[in-house]
Amino acid sequence: MLATPGFHHLHLNSVNPDAAIDFYLKQFPGTSKTTWAGIPALKSPTNVLILFSKVDTPPPTSPQTAIWHFGWHVQDSRRRLDTYKARPDVQHFPLYTSDDGGTVLISSDTWPAGAALGLTRAEIADAKSKNVQPARERGFAYLQGPDGAIVEYLGNFPAERMNHVHMFQDHPFCAELWYRRHLDAHPVAGRSSAAAMTEANCQVPRGPEPSWPAMERHGLYRTPRAAVEFDDVMLTWYARQDDAPLIGTRGQLYDHIALSVSDLDAWIDKLHGEGVMFLEQPYRLGDTRAAMIEGPSREAIELVEI
C-alpha cells in the first residue's frame, strides 16, 4: 500500500507576495519566511507552507470556489484579538449574531454554541429566554489578509500553527468518502459520516436552518459537515451555501492545496486507475516533480514528490 500523503502547502495568488508574507509574519509570530522550489513562502511552525505566486491583477475571490478560508491555532484568541485591534493595518470580519444585524468580533462574545459552532433562530430565542451569557473566553474570529484572504484564528492552544483549510463541497459526506478512498485521508472524530455512509447515499441535503455567529447576516449553513486530516492539517467542509455551482480554484485567490507523496508515479497509476481527473500530468517543480488532480468540487490538488 502507498503511504498516506502529507499536507505540503496551500498555494495563493498575490499581487505582492513579499508584502503578503510580511503581513503574516507580523500577525503570526511563530512563522518564518522562506522559499520552496523558487517560490516565496511562509512556513508554519509545523513546517506546513503557504506559497505565493505573483499575479499582475488582484486575484478573484468570487464566484465561490471550494476553498473558503484557512485557519490558525493561536495560544489565546481573545488576547490576539486585542493585539489586532491595536494595529491599523489589520481589518476584521465582524460576525453577525443573528439576522437582526448585531455583530461581535469574536464568537465567544455571543451565545455559546458548543461543538455545533452556531445556533439557529430557535436556539438563539431559547438562549435569550434563559438569559444565557457569552463565555468571554476562547472563540474564533476572522481577519482579512492581503489580496482579500479570509484568515480564521482560534484558541486557546499550546502552540501556534496553521491547522485547517475550510472548504465548501457540493456534498460533504461524498467529499469525505472521495478523499478517504483516493488519497487515504484520515477521518476526523466527530466530523465523519455515519458508518453506513456509502457513495450511493452520501448526497445528504443541506440543512434547512442557518446558524450564527456568521460572517453573513443571513447566517451560515453548518450541516452537513465533514472533515479529513493530512498530518496535522484538517480539510473541513460545509455544504455550499447557495445554489450557484462552485467554480474551479485555479487562478483564484486560493489556487490549490498540495499534498506530499513519496512515489509520484505509483500515485499517478493508482489515481488513473480509479478514474480521478488530472488537470496536469507530471511536471518539474523546482528540483522535484508534481502532478495536479481535481477534487470532488473542482478544487485543484497538487501531488508533490518529496
C-alpha positions in Angstrom: 0.0 0.0 0.0 1.1 3.6 -0.7 2.0 5.8 2.3 -0.7 8.3 3.1 0.2 11.8 1.7 1.2 14.6 4.0 -0.1 18.2 3.8 2.6 20.2 2.0 1.2 23.6 1.2 -1.7 26.0 0.4 -0.9 28.0 -2.7 -2.2 31.6 -3.0 -2.0 34.1 -5.8 -1.0 37.6 -4.8 -0.2 40.9 -6.4 2.7 41.4 -3.9 3.9 38.1 -2.4 6.7 39.7 -0.3 4.2 42.2 1.3 1.7 39.4 1.9 4.4 37.3 3.7 5.5 40.2 5.8 1.9 40.8 6.9 1.5 37.1 8.0 4.9 37.2 9.7 3.7 40.1 11.9 0.3 38.6 12.7 1.6 35.1 13.4 5.0 35.5 15.0 5.7 31.7 15.0 6.0 31.8 11.2 9.1 32.3 9.2 9.9 33.5 5.6 11.4 31.0 3.2 11.2 29.9 -0.4 10.3 26.5 -1.8 11.0 25.4 -5.4 12.0 29.1 -6.0 8.6 30.3 -4.8 8.2 32.8 -2.0 6.7 31.1 1.0 5.5 31.4 4.6 6.4 28.5 6.9 4.2 27.4 9.8 5.9 26.2 12.9 5.0 22.6 11.9 6.7 23.1 8.5 3.5 23.4 6.6 3.9 26.0 3.8 1.8 28.8 2.3 3.2 29.6 -1.2 2.6 32.8 -3.1 2.7 33.3 -6.8 2.8 36.8 -8.2 0.0 38.0 -10.4 -0.5 41.3 -12.1 -4.1 42.0 -11.1 -5.9 41.2 -7.8 -6.8 37.5 -7.8 -10.5 36.9 -7.9 -12.4 35.8 -4.8 -15.7 35.2 -6.5 -17.6 33.3 -7.7 -17.1 31.0 -4.8 -14.7 28.1 -5.2 -14.4 25.0 -2.9 -11.8 26.9 -0.8 -13.3 29.3 1.7 -10.6 30.3 4.1 -7.6 28.9 6.1 -7.3 28.8 9.8 -4.7 29.2 12.5 -4.4 27.9 16.1 -3.3 30.6 18.5 -2.5 30.4 22.2 -5.1 32.9 23.3 -7.6 34.1 20.7 -9.1 36.9 22.8 -5.7 38.3 23.6 -4.7 38.1 20.0 -7.9 40.0 19.1 -6.8 42.8 21.4 -3.5 42.8 19.7 -5.0 43.0 16.2 -7.4 45.8 17.3 -4.4 48.0 18.1 -3.0 47.5 14.6 -4.4 49.8 12.0 -3.2 47.5 9.2 -5.5 44.7 10.4 -9.1 44.6 9.1 -11.6 42.4 10.9 -14.6 40.5 9.6 -17.5 41.1 12.0 -19.6 38.1 13.0 -23.4 38.6 12.9 -25.1 37.3 16.0 -28.4 36.9 14.2 -30.2 38.2 11.2 -31.3 41.2 13.3 -27.9 42.7 12.5 -26.0 42.7 15.7 -22.2 41.9 15.4 -19.3 40.8 17.5 -15.6 40.4 16.6 -15.1 37.0 18.3 -17.6 34.1 18.7 -17.2 34.0 22.5 -18.9 37.4 22.8 -22.2 35.9 21.7 -24.3 33.0 22.9 -22.3 29.8 23.3 -22.9 27.2 20.7 -20.7 24.3 21.7 -19.4 21.8 19.1 -22.1 23.0 16.6 -20.3 26.3 16.4 -23.6 28.1 15.7 -27.2 28.5 16.9 -30.3 28.5 14.8 -33.0 31.1 15.2 -35.0 28.9 17.6 -31.8 28.1 19.6 -31.0 31.8 19.8 -34.5 32.6 21.1 -34.1 29.9 23.7 -30.8 31.2 24.8 -32.3 34.7 25.2 -35.2 33.4 27.2 -32.8 31.7 29.6 -30.5 34.7 29.8 -27.6 32.6 28.7 -24.4 34.7 28.8 -21.4 34.7 26.5 -18.4 32.6 27.6 -15.9 35.5 27.1 -13.1 33.1 26.6 -11.6 31.2 23.7 -13.6 31.6 20.5 -12.9 32.0 16.8 -12.5 35.2 14.8 -11.6 36.3 11.3 -9.1 38.9 9.9 -8.6 40.0 6.4 -5.3 39.0 4.9 -3.7 40.5 1.8 -5.5 40.2 -1.5 -8.8 39.7 0.3 -7.9 36.4 2.0 -10.1 35.3 5.0 -8.0 34.0 7.9 -9.6 32.4 10.9 -7.7 32.3 14.2 -9.0 30.3 17.2 -7.7 29.1 20.5 -6.5 28.6 23.2 -3.9 26.0 22.1 -0.5 25.1 23.4 1.3 26.3 20.3 0.6 28.4 17.2 0.3 26.7 13.8 -1.8 26.6 10.6 -4.3 23.9 11.4 -7.1 23.8 8.7 -8.3 24.8 5.3 -12.1 25.3 5.4 -13.9 24.4 2.3 -17.4 24.1 0.7 -18.4 21.0 -1.0 -21.4 20.1 -3.1 -21.9 17.1 -0.8 -19.6 17.0 2.3 -20.0 13.3 3.1 -19.3 12.4 -0.5 -16.2 14.5 -0.4 -15.0 12.7 2.7 -15.5 9.4 1.1 -13.6 10.6 -2.1 -10.6 11.8 -0.1 -10.5 8.6 2.0 -10.8 6.4 -1.0 -8.5 8.1 -3.4 -6.0 9.8 -1.1 -6.1 7.6 2.0 -7.1 10.7 4.2 -7.7 10.1 7.9 -11.3 10.7 9.2 -11.8 13.3 12.0 -13.6 12.2 15.1 -16.9 13.9 15.5 -16.9 15.1 11.9 -17.1 11.9 9.9 -20.1 10.4 8.1 -22.1 7.6 9.6 -20.6 4.1 9.4 -23.2 3.1 6.8 -22.5 6.0 4.5 -21.5 5.0 1.0 -21.2 6.6 -2.4 -24.8 5.5 -3.0 -26.3 7.5 -0.1 -23.7 10.3 0.7 -25.6 13.1 -1.0 -27.3 14.4 2.1 -29.3 17.6 1.5 -28.0 20.8 3.1 -29.6 21.5 6.5 -32.8 23.7 6.4 -31.6 26.2 9.0 -28.7 28.6 9.0 -26.9 29.4 12.3 -25.0 32.2 13.9 -22.4 33.7 14.5 -21.6 34.1 10.9 -19.8 36.5 8.6 -23.0 36.8 6.5 -26.1 38.5 8.0 -28.3 35.7 6.7 -26.2 33.1 8.6 -24.2 30.1 7.7 -25.5 26.6 6.9 -23.3 24.3 9.0 -24.9 20.9 8.3 -24.0 18.5 7.0 -20.3 18.9 7.8 -17.4 16.5 7.4 -13.6 16.6 7.6 -10.4 14.7 6.9 -6.8 15.2 8.0 -3.4 15.0 6.3 -0.7 15.2 9.0 -2.0 17.8 11.4 -3.9 19.9 8.9 -7.6 19.4 8.6 -9.7 19.9 5.5 -13.1 20.6 6.9 -16.3 21.1 4.8 -19.7 22.6 4.9 -22.2 22.2 2.1 -22.1 25.0 -0.4 -24.2 27.9 0.8 -26.4 28.6 -2.2 -27.5 27.1 -5.5 -24.6 28.6 -7.5 -22.2 25.9 -8.6 -18.7 26.1 -7.2 -16.1 27.1 -9.8 -12.6 25.7 -10.2 -9.8 27.1 -7.9 -7.1 27.6 -10.5 -6.3 31.3 -11.0 -8.4 32.3 -8.0 -7.0 33.7 -4.7 -6.7 30.2 -3.2 -5.3 28.5 -6.2 -4.8 24.9 -4.9 -3.7 22.8 -2.0 -0.7 20.4 -2.2 -0.1 17.0 -0.7 3.4 15.4 -0.5 3.9 11.8 -1.7 6.9 9.7 -1.7 6.3 7.9 -5.1 4.6 10.1 -7.6 4.5 7.5 -10.4 2.8 5.0 -8.2 0.2 7.6 -7.1 -0.4 8.6 -10.7 -1.0 4.9 -11.7 -3.4 4.4 -8.8 -5.4 7.6 -9.4 -5.6 7.0 -13.2 -6.9 3.5 -12.5 -9.6 5.0 -10.2 -10.8 7.5 -12.8 -9.6 10.6 -11.0 -9.4 13.7 -13.2 -5.9 15.0 -13.9 -5.6 18.8 -14.5 -1.9 18.5 -15.3 0.3 15.5 -15.9 3.7 15.2 -14.3 5.8 18.4 -14.5 9.0 19.7 -13.0 8.6 21.8 -9.8 11.9 23.1 -8.5 14.2 20.1 -8.0 11.2 17.6 -7.8 8.1 16.7 -9.8 4.4 17.2 -9.3 1.0 16.4 -10.9 -2.3 18.1 -10.4 -5.7 16.4 -9.9 -9.2 17.7 -9.3 -11.2 17.1 -6.2 -14.9 16.4 -5.9 -16.0 20.1 -6.0 -13.4 21.3 -8.6 -10.6 22.1 -6.1 -7.2 21.6 -7.5 -4.9 19.3 -5.6 -1.2 19.2 -6.3 0.7 16.0 -5.6 4.3 16.9 -4.9 7.0 14.2 -4.8 9.1 14.5 -1.6 
